């Protein structure tokens, strides 16, 4: 913990507060930083940081305003994209372009090409498969021994689902998780200057190669319900493979979207129930609370910490004047702890009446496309956990990742207590 952090946020001048520092998320010490901004400057300007000057938007209502004003605030990679870290300009770095880094009218047709994969009708068909895989994972866990929940459950379930969604070779499914982690592994996001960017580039090129191979193997085949097949059979994206930057960008977006949200909410949910054992008892007494609990776990964890926009015009937000070209960061993690919206926001409350008011999936045209699939996986997993185990007990220190974009969890040592 550096001196600025140990000195405490209350001792800093307001204009020196930098909530983008990755160690705040690794150390899980971010709460008072955002609480101060919500209280004193819900729209806050930082003139100088590793990521350049930027505005922080920290309150629930103002985050929703920015997210819905998609003609005033751009997501386009042309203006900087969706992360606080500006896209790489150096040779040898990957700069993919995907529908999440496009504005209208280009964004929606590409999004709609893959949306049917996670449409309600398809989710009904996926449910038995998700349950079968969740049961298989849980039945093979070592009861009474300490193990890493992240590795054995969170990563394993999401890897299996990703392989299914892409129709990717099942035995190679862990490559998908690895490529997902690699996508956000840049120094500006993780604070790690030792990252070998050339190696990262080479390995993401391997991902591109694997997906070109998969694309070619499906060419000319009848349509199926996987993401690659849907891209091929939609006229907007049928020739996506001819634009390498868009091809890799969209593939990586779908991998990260399918991996990080679910995986870190599975891990975060176990941590939260251990922090609030009365809520765990509430769950045992009434498993019917699981659907609402899932929404509350996603609010409490907030797997995507922020989304960035670039102002396309001068805009007054919360009484502050944002200038055209300014970088504007919506801190979803802060919005989901807004005291004006959620009572006792730092607590997990599994029957919270307004749990679904969270902004963890974003808002407006860029709202997370796979939100229902994420909720479905979490619901099924907890239905199966509660049948088998009295407690998934955290028995050691949780290890989090330094990352200001994805709220990642690396290690949750647990021991299972059966009924």
Secondary structure, DSSP 8 states (H G I E B T S, - for coil): --HHHHH-GGGS-GGG--TT-HHHHHTT--HHHHHHHHHH-SEEEES--TT-SEEEE-SHHHHHHHHH-TTTEE--TTTT-SSSS----STTS-----GGG--TTHHHHHHHHHHGGGSHHHHHHHHHHHHHHHHHHHHTS-TTS-EEHIIIIIIHHHHHHHHHHHT--GGGTHHHHHHHHHHT--HHHH--TT--HHHHHHHHHHHHHHHHHHHHHHTTS---SSHHHHHHTSTTTTTGGGSHHHHHHHHHHHHHHHHHHHHHHHHHHHHHHHH-HHHHHHHHH-GGGHHHHHHHHHHHH-SB-EEEEEESS-EEETTEEE-TT-EEEEEHHHHTT-TTTSTTTTS--TT-TTGGG--TT--GGGS-TTHHHHHHHHHHHHHHHHHHEEEEEE-S--EE---SSB--EEE-EEEEEE-
